[in-house]
Amino acid sequence: VNSGDDNINAEMCVYCAYSFPAVVLLLGKDGWKKPNGETGPLKECFFLLINGTNGDVVPLPVKRCLASSLHTVAHILGSSMISESDFLKVFEEQFLRDEDETVRLNVIRNLASFLSLLPGNVRKSYLPIIHEIVMGDAVLGASKRRSVTNPAI
């Protein structure tokens, strides 16, 4: 999005991030990855939203929206699509380890739903990170840890 006004650009990116799961539901798997294996427009859009363009800083509301709906997008796309390394890399590096505690909390609230789609060996690889969430402050601060772990107890 490039309107020439940084504020309008940021606002449009927030609208895109908020609506992203609905667009994925509408266009489906073929919008993410074409039948011939090429990257689809939805995947391109997702990575533009999460990484920004031309070194722009990604607005925090965009990251928060995408973190909140990542599990929904994952369920729509299915296990085979989200098991790809680039999707999992974004999940871990851009969301689980984000500097903003709200981004981390938004993705962690739906962590079980997201991880349920992954093959067992990949799911096991996230056990150390889940341990960090429950036992340490590295991924999630102590103040939020109790709110996340209470439903699991």
Secondary structure, DSSP 8 states (H G I E B T S, - for coil): ---S-HHHHHHHHHHHHHHHHHHHHHH-HHHHB-TTS-B-HHHHHHHHHHH-STT----HHHHHHHHHHHHHHHHHH-HHHHTSHHHHHIIIIIIIT-S-HHHHHHHHTTHHHHHTTS-HHHHHHTHHHHHHHHH-SSSS-HHHHHHHHGGG-
